[in-house]
Amino acid sequence: MKDLFGKALLDYYNGNYTEDIITSTNISDEDELPLPYLFRGFKDMPKLEQKALKLAKGKTLDVGCGAGSHSLYLQQKDIEVKAIDISEGAVKVAKQRGVLNIEHKSILDETETFDTILLLMNGTGIFQTLNQVSRYLLHLKSILNKNGQILIDSSDIKYMYLDEDGGFWHDMNANYYGELDYYISYKGEKETPMKWLYLDFNLLDTACKAVGLKCEMLAEGEHYDYLAKIFI
Ligand SMILES: C[S@@+](CC[C@H](N)C(=O)[O-])C[C@H]1O[C@@H](n2cnc3c(N)ncnc32)[C@H](O)[C@@H]1O
């Protein structure tokens, strides 16, 4: 990984903002991911993220914290929060922005336990592929305190495969339609392609049940997106 995501966050934070990250997937054309969005304050966050932050309580883990926007909000609200990210650049930026407890690591390497675990901005993306969901859920379960909660958002992207007449165009022999190849480029450099998973609520619910977890829909957004609570 070249960590172009982290490089872009560092550029923005250090006043070298000249262009945005370009993203594309195997089913969609190039799109811009505006860097200021990754530094959003509470007011500019989607309603689902605001709801998740309001529900966070106890010792909280912000998984894939990026520039640390969610962690900073929770810190201000006197919630004990730890942030982690696999992007070295993101960790540097979040630290410099004031996130106090932060580590450069993958969720799979986290061993402390928490009352709330947050996975936001398509939290299921971190699972990468459908066949890895149970591995990640089992790990999250193992670091969840009694009466704890996992708050996670995602979207059902079936709409991306619908034609004008409402027909669903997806090869039934192919992988799950929410499993995307994700490409990032920044300032002319291309990141190593990665997998990024959008998981519809029913599949998330089924996957949770299979590993002994409960799953509840907390809120639905305006565009097939949702916030779910997972608990034991
Ligand atoms: C879409 S960004 C979201 C950033 C931030 N949560 C936000 O809402 O602005 C996803 C983040 O997850 C991080 N990430 C991906 N896989 C991870 C893993 N296995 N463990 C921890 N962080 C991960 C990425 O480096 C990236 O910063």
The ligand as an ORCA input file, in Angstrom:
! r2SCAN-3c Opt
* xyz 0 1
  C     -13.697      5.533      4.153
  S     -12.348      5.851      5.240
  C     -13.268      6.518      6.618
  C     -12.466      7.413      7.506
  C     -13.234      7.993      8.697
  N     -13.888      6.973      9.497
  C     -14.253      9.003      8.242
  O     -15.461      8.726      8.353
  O     -13.853     10.086      7.782
  C     -11.906      4.211      5.812
  C     -10.718      4.201      6.751
  O     -10.540      2.855      7.247
  C      -9.154      2.569      7.284
  N      -9.033      1.086      7.297
  C      -9.199      0.217      6.269
  N      -9.034     -1.043      6.677
  C      -8.780     -1.010      8.010
  C      -8.532     -2.001      8.996
  N      -8.490     -3.300      8.696
  N      -8.310     -1.604     10.267
  C      -8.321     -0.279     10.605
  N      -8.547      0.709      9.699
  C      -8.780      0.357      8.418
  C      -8.607      3.276      6.059
  O      -7.209      3.479      6.142
  C      -9.406      4.573      6.082
  O      -8.773      5.576      6.854
*
